[in-house]
Amino acid sequence: MKIFNILIGDDHRIVREGIKQVLADAPDIKVVAEAETGPAILESVDALQGPNSVQGLQAVLLDIALPGRDGMDVLQALRKNWPQLPVLMLSTYPEKQYAVRCIKLGASGYLNKSANPDDMIAAVRKVASGGMYVSSTTAEALASAMAQTSGKQGLDALSHREYQVYRLLTAGKSVSEIGAQLALAGNTVSTYRARILDKTGARNDVELALFAQQHTKPEN
């Protein structure tokens, strides 16, 4: 029986413990490492995938909201440094809001943390085997995104970095706080903010917050 070695990257211990409990029911899946920050995830992968490692990884389960480094930034780093290592994104955010963006950045799948245990085990097995895990909701979101490619607007028009700044702005972070978190100069953040306002049609931070409320409705 082939064993799939997995790393869990999530900043909440209770979530990691819950995932490990679910995966414990699958004899072919083994959680060999866990990390709670973006940098720690990259360090752990480097150690496990390095030439002196006695065991490699078959997949990384990666949260989007991480301290130290954004989950989607970590995803990009993983794709750059270990392009053959599958990454399954885990999040509480709706699939329609994040799944397409994550898959475009190179994720092998996207799974909402509210998914039932059987779906989680199936998703891990799928990506660890080199496949893509796409739920019906994600498939619909991908189809919609493809149909809109020729006329991008709103959130679809934002670059990855603009989207990061957008998320932090709508979370109430100041330009200086965003600069510190993303390691960007204040004027660079202000430039991204101006682009975001232009692409979303918002005139100020209040309107941007209202725009965010209208575009982050939970899944039914």
C-alpha positions in Angstrom: 0.0 0.0 0.0 1.4 3.4 -1.0 1.6 5.9 1.9 0.9 9.5 1.2 3.0 11.8 3.5 1.2 15.0 4.2 2.1 18.4 5.8 -0.7 20.5 7.3 -0.2 24.3 7.3 -2.7 26.0 9.5 -2.3 28.5 12.3 -5.1 27.1 14.5 -4.1 24.0 16.5 -7.7 22.9 17.0 -8.1 22.9 13.2 -4.9 20.9 12.7 -6.0 18.4 15.3 -9.4 18.0 13.6 -7.8 17.4 10.2 -5.4 14.8 11.7 -8.3 13.1 13.3 -10.2 12.9 10.0 -7.1 11.7 8.1 -6.4 9.1 10.8 -9.3 7.0 9.4 -7.3 6.6 6.1 -4.5 4.1 6.6 -2.8 5.3 3.4 -2.5 8.9 4.6 0.2 9.9 7.1 0.5 13.4 8.6 4.3 13.7 9.0 4.6 17.5 9.8 2.5 20.5 10.6 3.3 24.2 10.8 1.4 27.3 11.8 3.0 30.2 9.9 3.9 30.8 6.3 7.6 30.9 6.8 7.5 27.7 9.0 5.6 25.9 6.3 8.3 26.7 3.7 11.1 25.7 6.2 9.3 22.4 6.9 8.8 21.6 3.2 12.5 22.4 2.6 13.6 20.0 5.3 11.3 17.2 4.2 12.1 17.6 0.5 15.8 18.2 0.9 18.5 15.7 -0.1 19.1 14.6 3.4 15.5 13.8 4.2 14.5 10.2 4.7 10.9 10.8 3.7 9.4 13.1 1.1 6.0 14.8 0.9 3.2 13.8 -1.4 1.0 16.9 -0.7 0.6 20.0 1.4 -2.7 21.1 3.0 -2.5 24.8 3.1 -4.7 27.4 4.8 -5.2 30.8 3.1 -5.1 33.0 6.2 -1.7 32.6 7.8 0.5 34.8 10.0 3.9 35.8 8.8 3.1 35.2 5.2 -0.2 35.0 3.2 -1.2 31.5 2.3 -1.4 32.4 -1.4 2.1 33.8 -1.2 3.2 30.5 0.3 1.4 28.7 -2.5 3.4 30.6 -5.1 6.6 29.9 -3.3 5.8 26.2 -3.2 5.0 26.2 -6.9 8.3 27.9 -7.7 10.6 25.9 -5.5 8.8 22.5 -5.6 6.7 22.5 -8.7 5.9 18.8 -8.5 4.6 19.0 -4.9 0.7 19.2 -4.9 -1.0 21.8 -2.8 -4.6 21.4 -1.5 -5.9 24.8 -0.3 -8.1 24.7 2.9 -10.2 27.6 3.9 -13.4 28.8 5.5 -13.8 31.2 2.7 -16.5 30.4 0.0 -15.2 28.5 -3.0 -16.7 31.1 -5.4 -14.5 33.7 -3.7 -11.1 32.0 -3.6 -11.0 28.7 -5.4 -10.5 30.0 -8.9 -7.8 32.4 -7.8 -5.9 29.6 -5.9 -6.1 27.2 -8.8 -4.8 29.9 -11.2 -1.9 30.3 -8.8 -1.1 26.5 -9.1 -3.1 24.8 -6.4 -4.2 21.2 -7.1 -7.5 21.8 -5.4 -9.6 23.8 -3.0 -11.5 22.4 -0.1 -13.7 24.3 2.4 -13.0 23.3 6.0 -16.7 22.5 6.4 -16.4 19.6 3.9 -17.4 16.2 5.3 -14.6 13.8 6.3 -15.1 11.5 3.3 -14.7 14.5 0.9 -11.5 15.6 2.7 -9.9 12.1 2.5 -10.9 11.8 -1.2 -9.4 15.3 -1.9 -6.1 14.5 -0.2 -5.8 11.2 -2.0 -6.6 12.8 -5.3 -4.1 15.6 -5.1 -1.4 13.4 -3.5 -1.7 11.0 -6.4 -1.0 13.8 -8.8 -4.6 14.7 -9.7 -6.8 17.7 -9.4 -9.6 17.9 -6.8 -12.5 20.1 -8.1 -15.8 20.2 -6.3 -19.0 20.9 -8.2 -19.0 24.5 -6.7 -15.4 25.1 -7.8 -16.2 23.7 -11.3 -19.0 26.2 -11.6 -16.8 29.0 -10.5 -14.1 28.0 -13.0 -16.6 27.9 -15.8 -17.9 31.3 -14.9 -14.4 32.7 -14.7 -13.5 31.4 -18.1 -16.7 32.9 -19.6 -15.7 36.3 -18.1 -12.1 36.2 -19.2 -12.6 38.6 -22.1 -14.2 41.2 -20.0 -12.7 41.2 -16.5 -14.0 43.6 -13.9 -14.3 44.0 -10.2 -12.4 41.3 -8.2 -11.6 39.3 -11.3 -9.5 42.2 -12.6 -7.3 42.4 -9.5 -3.8 41.0 -9.6 -2.7 38.7 -6.8 -0.9 41.5 -4.9 -3.8 43.8 -5.4 -6.2 41.2 -4.1 -4.0 40.8 -1.0 -4.1 44.5 -0.4 -7.9 44.6 -1.0 -8.4 41.9 1.6 -6.4 43.8 4.2 -8.0 47.2 3.3 -11.5 45.7 3.7 -10.4 44.1 7.0 -9.8 47.6 8.3 -6.0 47.7 8.1 -4.2 51.0 7.5 -1.7 51.6 4.7 1.2 51.4 7.1 -0.1 48.2 8.7 -0.5 46.6 5.2 2.9 47.7 4.3 4.4 46.1 7.3 2.5 42.8 6.8 3.3 42.5 3.1 6.8 44.0 3.3 5.8 46.9 1.0 6.6 50.6 1.1 3.7 52.8 2.1 3.6 54.6 -1.3 3.5 51.2 -3.0 0.5 50.2 -0.9 -1.2 53.5 -1.8 -0.6 52.8 -5.5 -2.2 49.4 -5.1 -5.1 51.0 -3.3 -5.7 53.5 -6.1 -5.7 50.6 -8.6 -8.2 48.7 -6.5 -10.5 51.6 -6.2 -10.4 52.1 -9.9 -11.1 48.5 -10.8 -13.9 48.0 -8.2 -15.5 51.4 -9.0 -15.3 52.4 -5.3 -14.4 56.1 -4.5 -13.1 55.6 -1.0 -12.5 53.0 1.7 -16.1 53.1 2.9 -17.4 52.3 -0.6 -14.8 49.6 -0.9 -16.0 48.0 2.4 -19.6 48.1 1.0 -18.3 46.5 -2.2 -16.6 43.8 -0.2 -19.8 43.0 1.8 -21.7 42.6 -1.5 -19.1 40.2 -2.9 -18.4 38.0 0.0 -21.7 36.4 0.7 -21.5 32.9 2.2 -22.3 29.8 0.1 -25.9 28.6 0.4 
